[in-house]
């Protein structure tokens, strides 16, 4: 009897153990489908169509609006330098004074020669007038009268020559005062007082540059320009009302506060680079922009209505390098989606294909969810820029 009772007890214990094992297996299988505590929570952004102004960012260099190299037009010794290097000068302001002594003497000599020619002309004119009357009464010969008239004409020519000499001497004397041809900012002087300069020499004495306004020259590839024209013609983007506006980014990435205007584009393509040069003009009242600076110009191309944008933070790359996002499907299950992106617009990607209006892109919580897993969906709320990220 005791033996039979022991056998029954052992059988009952085995059944209880088996039941507990089956119960444990059932719980483990349910945990794979639904994690403990319910489905993971994800924040989603619902895709909506947006109106986007498309821009192109192009590298460029600044160049002065006007530039003039100051050179002497007469030779001599520099007596004075009358400007501050690096300062502002006005058009007509005297920059250098060449020793004028020899030019003053030349002008005085020319004026004396003019006075002598005027006196000679007066005597020749009186003689010619007398001979003109005397020849009529046969008091002088025709030859003498002709000689008197010729002397008058020669005296008139001599006076004209001396007058020209006086004018030339005066001009050369004026050239001893070397003036600024334009207003602007002048650089360093290449000569000092006491230096000998010559007329029209190769080396400039100084360079003046007008910096307000200032030019920005940028290069756009011919292929990009053709693509822009194709999209405008096909209606993929609409032409903006004012495509001439240009914004500027400085070399450190900061925006330039003034807005420029696109003036013109070259009519030929650079054969070595395949690009076209575009020129914009920017106000530069504080002279923040200096010639030769590297900048990036942001040109407005056009407007795209009903554009689909995907936040860059939500876009990843798969092993093939394809752009992809994670979506919360209609049944709240995680779904990977391959998309095609064309360019960045601020902090977003402009999506060419793969997303449509109403799709819910997972922005946060994707680490706790995997493709095919059911999730709890909440709307995504952007955090203020000053809030610390965890």
C-alpha positions as MATLAB code, in Angstrom:
seq = 'XXXXXXXXXXXXXXXXXXXXXXXXXXXXXXXXXXXXXXXXXXXXXXXXXXXXXXXXXXXXXXXXXXXXXXXXXXXXXXXXXXXXXXXXXXXXXXXXXXXXXXXXXXXXXXXXXXXXXXXXXXXXXXXXXXXXXXXXXXXXXXXXXXXXXXXXXXXXXXXXXXXXXXXXXXXXXXXXXXXXXXXXXXXXXXXXXXXXXXXXXXXXXXXXXXXXXXXXXXXXXXXXXXXXXXXXXXXXXXXXXXXXXXXXXXXXXXXXXXXXXXXXXXXXXXXXXXXXXXXXXXXXXXXXXXXXXXXXXXXXXXXXXXXXXXXXXXXXXXXXXXXXXXXXXXXXXXXXXXXXXXXXXXXXXXXXXXXXXXXXXXXXXXXXXXXXXXXXXXXXXXXXXXXXXX';
ca = [
       0.000    0.000    0.000;
       2.758    2.407    0.904;
       4.522    1.580   -2.350;
       1.429    2.369   -4.411;
       0.902    5.637   -2.505;
       4.528    6.669   -3.241;
       4.074    5.932   -6.919;
       0.934    8.095   -7.049;
       2.707   10.965   -5.286;
       5.616   10.811   -7.757;
       3.226   10.860  -10.714;
       1.363   13.853   -9.314;
       4.645   15.744   -8.789;
       5.679   15.056  -12.403;
       2.395   16.372  -13.748;
       2.719   19.561  -11.683;
       6.296   20.064  -12.933;
       5.259   19.587  -16.531;
       2.417   22.079  -16.106;
       4.788   24.657  -14.684;
       7.241   24.194  -17.586;
       4.476   24.609  -20.143;
       3.263   27.720  -18.362;
       6.796   29.191  -18.425;
       7.189   28.483  -22.127;
       3.881   30.173  -22.876;
       4.912   33.319  -21.030;
       8.262   33.433  -22.818;
       6.590   33.240  -26.251;
       4.230   36.082  -25.430;
       7.175   38.269  -24.295;
       8.743   38.008  -27.778;
       5.612   39.468  -29.368;
       4.862   42.100  -26.725;
       7.637   43.271  -24.380;
       6.915   43.464  -20.676;
       5.077   46.678  -19.835;
       3.326   46.935  -23.205;
       4.476   48.112  -26.690;
       7.375   50.633  -26.833;
       6.473   54.279  -27.244;
       7.690   56.186  -30.287;
       7.240   59.836  -31.299;
       6.193   60.323  -34.917;
       6.027   63.267  -37.309;
       3.196   63.198  -39.825;
       4.330   64.239  -43.292;
       2.582   67.322  -44.649;
       3.124   69.178  -47.929;
       5.098   72.411  -47.625;
       5.967   75.370  -49.815;
       9.763   75.518  -50.111;
      12.028   78.184  -51.580;
      14.877   76.314  -53.255;
      18.339   77.783  -52.988;
      21.799   76.964  -54.277;
      24.945   77.519  -52.229;
      27.967   78.389  -54.357;
      31.578   79.224  -53.415;
      32.897   82.625  -54.350;
      35.418   85.399  -53.769;
      34.971   89.064  -53.018;
      36.462   91.730  -55.265;
      36.443   95.560  -55.056;
      33.742   97.531  -56.804;
      36.380   99.923  -58.178;
      40.167   99.631  -58.113;
      42.808  102.138  -59.219;
      46.589  101.856  -59.228;
      48.199  105.220  -58.560;
      51.162  105.993  -60.859;
      53.046  109.226  -61.580;
      52.546  110.955  -64.931;
      55.759  112.981  -64.630;
      59.140  112.122  -63.189;
      60.840  113.625  -60.171;
      61.646  113.307  -56.490;
      58.808  112.597  -54.039;
      58.754  115.595  -51.719;
      55.738  114.660  -49.561;
      53.331  111.794  -48.934;
      50.001  113.297  -47.930;
      47.844  110.337  -46.881;
      47.638  107.715  -44.137;
      48.227  104.165  -45.279;
      45.103  102.021  -44.933;
      42.860  105.058  -44.593;
      39.996  106.451  -46.633;
      40.698  108.918  -49.437;
      38.407  111.005  -51.625;
      38.573  111.422  -55.380;
      40.823  114.402  -56.182;
      42.635  114.276  -52.846;
      46.384  114.930  -53.196;
      48.371  111.818  -52.282;
      51.965  112.703  -53.249;
      53.807  115.900  -54.051;
      56.677  115.668  -56.539;
      59.290  118.427  -56.349;
      57.774  121.063  -58.679;
      60.782  123.392  -59.063;
      61.855  122.293  -62.539;
      58.249  122.246  -63.796;
      57.605  125.735  -62.436;
      60.728  126.947  -64.301;
      59.534  125.273  -67.495;
      56.138  126.962  -67.147;
      57.775  130.356  -66.570;
      59.979  129.896  -69.647;
      56.939  128.913  -71.735;
      55.058  131.997  -70.574;
      58.036  134.211  -71.504;
      58.188  132.672  -74.953;
      54.461  133.312  -75.293;
      54.920  136.966  -74.363;
      57.693  137.314  -76.923;
      55.513  135.663  -79.591;
      52.649  138.024  -78.771;
      54.972  141.057  -79.201;
      56.315  139.724  -82.475;
      52.781  139.076  -83.663;
      51.758  142.671  -82.879;
      54.592  144.127  -84.956;
      53.962  141.674  -87.813;
      50.265  142.501  -87.861;
      50.931  146.290  -88.092;
      53.469  145.823  -90.872;
      51.144  143.526  -92.802;
      48.298  146.036  -92.548;
      50.519  148.931  -93.816;
      51.884  146.899  -96.723;
      48.376  145.846  -97.650;
      47.460  149.534  -98.114;
      50.772  150.585  -99.735;
      50.699  147.864 -102.355;
      47.429  149.310 -103.655;
      49.126  152.616 -104.555;
      52.251  150.869 -105.824;
      54.314  152.267 -102.901;
      55.738  148.776 -102.195;
      56.231  145.843 -104.409;
      53.943  142.806 -104.473;
      56.831  140.712 -103.172;
      57.329  142.895 -100.107;
      53.616  142.713  -99.345;
      53.619  138.927  -99.712;
      56.586  138.689  -97.339;
      54.792  140.858  -94.766;
      51.642  138.716  -94.938;
      53.711  135.529  -94.566;
      55.542  136.998  -91.549;
      52.142  137.697  -89.950;
      50.999  134.126  -90.447;
      54.293  132.801  -89.055;
      53.970  135.064  -86.008;
      50.436  133.764  -85.423;
      51.681  130.169  -85.655;
      54.544  130.889  -83.265;
      52.086  132.344  -80.759;
      49.859  129.267  -81.023;
      52.884  127.024  -80.408;
      53.956  129.008  -77.359;
      50.402  128.917  -76.004;
      50.394  125.120  -76.349;
      53.762  124.986  -74.608;
      52.381  127.034  -71.724;
      49.379  124.713  -71.460;
      51.613  121.618  -71.500;
      53.934  123.081  -68.893;
      50.922  123.893  -66.714;
      49.577  120.350  -67.059;
      52.948  118.839  -66.142;
      53.198  121.154  -63.155;
      49.760  119.970  -62.068;
      50.890  116.345  -62.429;
      53.480  116.962  -59.710;
      50.491  116.807  -57.341;
      49.468  113.143  -57.631;
      45.752  112.918  -56.782;
      43.376  110.027  -56.025;
      41.411  109.071  -59.175;
      38.614  107.438  -57.143;
      37.286  107.461  -53.595;
      38.026  104.414  -51.488;
      40.444  102.746  -49.131;
      44.138  103.137  -49.932;
      46.744  100.495  -49.174;
      50.378  100.819  -48.275;
      52.715  103.146  -50.133;
      55.467  101.542  -52.216;
      57.677  104.677  -52.032;
      58.783  107.099  -49.357;
      59.743  110.757  -49.398;
      62.949  111.269  -51.378;
      62.277  108.429  -53.808;
      62.749  109.020  -57.532;
      59.723  108.191  -59.684;
      59.306  108.214  -63.436;
      56.361  108.893  -65.691;
      54.063  105.899  -66.276;
      56.343  103.527  -64.369;
      55.386   99.845  -64.016;
      55.248   99.785  -60.205;
      52.233  101.494  -58.666;
      52.830  103.990  -55.872;
      49.672  102.798  -54.062;
      46.371  101.031  -54.782;
      42.920  102.453  -53.998;
      39.939  100.098  -53.701;
      36.299  101.048  -53.353;
      34.769   98.541  -50.927;
      31.226   99.848  -50.546;
      29.518   98.312  -52.410;
      31.585   95.198  -53.103;
      31.417   92.456  -55.748;
      31.056   88.745  -55.024;
      31.991   86.464  -57.933;
      30.716   82.874  -57.731;
      30.953   79.937  -60.111;
      28.037   77.655  -61.000;
      28.520   74.546  -63.093;
      26.883   74.568  -66.493;
      25.232   71.215  -65.692;
      23.492   72.695  -62.620;
      22.248   75.654  -64.621;
      20.864   73.394  -67.353;
      19.137   71.223  -64.724;
      17.568   74.307  -63.138;
      16.242   75.477  -66.493;
      14.858   71.987  -67.209;
      12.970   71.864  -63.913;
      11.613   75.373  -64.435;
      10.433   74.450  -67.946;
       8.798   71.210  -66.753;
       6.993   72.916  -63.882;
       8.717   70.922  -61.129;
       9.584   74.263  -59.549;
       8.128   77.709  -60.107;
      10.168   80.802  -60.804;
      10.335   83.072  -57.785;
       9.131   86.642  -58.068;
      12.605   88.001  -57.311;
      15.382   85.561  -58.154;
      17.987   88.319  -58.084;
      18.319   88.332  -54.281;
      21.482   86.734  -52.907;
      22.472   85.959  -49.325;
      25.999   85.412  -48.101;
      27.745   83.091  -45.649;
      31.146   84.127  -44.357;
      34.139   81.797  -44.145;
      33.335   80.886  -40.517;
      29.756   79.959  -41.479;
      28.090   83.035  -40.003;
      25.527   84.871  -42.167;
      26.357   88.279  -43.610;
      23.695   90.761  -42.452;
      23.221   92.486  -45.821;
      21.353   91.063  -48.825;
      22.929   91.373  -52.252;
      21.610   91.564  -55.797;
      22.639   89.326  -58.697;
      23.888   91.615  -61.467;
      24.849   89.382  -64.385;
      26.280   86.067  -65.496;
      29.058   85.460  -67.990;
      27.991   84.664  -71.534;
      30.646   81.968  -71.993;
      31.489   78.767  -70.133;
      34.983   78.375  -68.704;
      36.445   75.497  -70.719;
      38.810   74.414  -67.942;
      36.141   74.149  -65.208;
      32.860   73.880  -67.110;
      31.378   76.638  -64.957;
      29.785   80.047  -65.448;
      30.747   83.060  -63.357;
      27.928   84.950  -61.649;
      28.475   88.393  -60.127;
      26.497   89.840  -57.222;
      26.760   93.258  -55.547;
      26.541   93.605  -51.760;
      26.343   96.709  -49.571;
      29.429   96.889  -47.354;
      28.966   99.956  -45.125;
      31.092   98.615  -42.253;
      33.673   97.103  -44.656;
      33.281   93.684  -43.064;
      33.938   92.200  -46.504;
      37.475   92.683  -47.804;
      38.770   91.855  -51.304;
      39.874   88.256  -51.738;
      37.723   86.776  -48.950;
      36.270   83.287  -49.468;
      32.484   83.297  -49.058;
      29.486   81.151  -49.946;
      26.628   82.789  -51.817;
      23.077   81.485  -51.376;
      21.080   82.088  -54.565;
      17.305   81.680  -54.719;
      16.365   79.372  -57.623;
      12.610   79.051  -57.367;
       9.661   77.767  -55.349;
       8.418   74.178  -55.042;
       4.817   73.810  -53.932;
       3.676   70.678  -52.044;
       7.246   69.635  -51.291;
       7.828   66.579  -49.087;
      10.460   67.151  -46.406;
      11.995   64.567  -44.083;
      13.976   65.658  -41.004;
      17.654   64.791  -41.345;
      17.702   63.267  -37.853;
      15.138   60.669  -38.967;
      17.036   59.596  -42.108;
      19.664   56.852  -41.921;
      21.594   54.806  -44.469;
      21.416   51.072  -44.995;
      24.327   48.824  -45.928;
      23.844   49.737  -49.611;
      24.107   53.429  -48.819;
      20.428   54.050  -49.556;
      18.533   56.648  -47.533;
      15.789   55.171  -45.369;
      13.349   56.108  -42.627;
      11.306   54.109  -40.125;
       7.545   54.575  -40.325;
       4.684   53.709  -38.007;
       2.328   51.867  -40.327;
      -1.447   51.867  -40.343;
      -1.489   49.087  -37.732;
       1.167   50.881  -35.626;
       3.859   48.410  -36.660;
       7.375   49.608  -37.477;
       8.037   49.660  -41.230;
      11.359   50.532  -42.930;
      11.050   52.645  -46.101;
      13.696   53.414  -48.750;
      13.485   57.037  -49.955;
      15.182   59.175  -52.589;
      16.491   62.564  -51.447;
      17.696   65.370  -53.705;
      19.048   68.143  -51.465;
      19.004   69.602  -47.996;
      16.576   72.358  -47.034;
      17.609   73.726  -43.652;
      17.532   70.750  -41.240;
      15.461   68.622  -43.620;
      15.932   66.497  -46.715;
      13.884   67.294  -49.804;
      12.359   63.923  -50.707;
      12.068   63.095  -54.398;
      10.248   59.750  -53.884;
       9.433   57.170  -51.213;
       7.280   59.300  -48.886;
       3.765   60.625  -49.275;
       1.488   62.945  -47.362;
       0.158   61.283  -44.198;
       3.122   58.949  -43.621;
       4.221   58.884  -39.983;
       8.007   59.105  -39.652;
       9.461   57.868  -36.352;
      11.540   60.618  -34.789;
      12.232   59.245  -31.304;
      12.171   55.819  -29.682;
      13.393   53.835  -32.673;
      16.089   52.236  -30.464;
      13.342   50.392  -28.561;
      11.453   49.289  -31.653;
      12.397   46.971  -34.473;
      10.806   46.373  -37.890;
       7.531   44.498  -37.494;
       7.123   45.349  -33.799;
       3.875   46.994  -32.730;
       4.490   50.373  -31.081;
       2.595   52.999  -29.152;
       2.463   56.178  -31.264;
       2.597   59.693  -29.782;
       3.015   62.987  -31.686;
       6.551   64.332  -31.930;
       7.183   67.659  -30.212;
      10.388   69.514  -31.069;
      12.420   70.548  -28.024;
      13.586   74.161  -27.697;
      17.106   74.672  -29.008;
      18.356   75.672  -25.560;
      17.051   72.491  -23.866;
      19.692   69.931  -23.008;
      19.544   66.681  -24.931;
      19.668   63.369  -23.091;
];
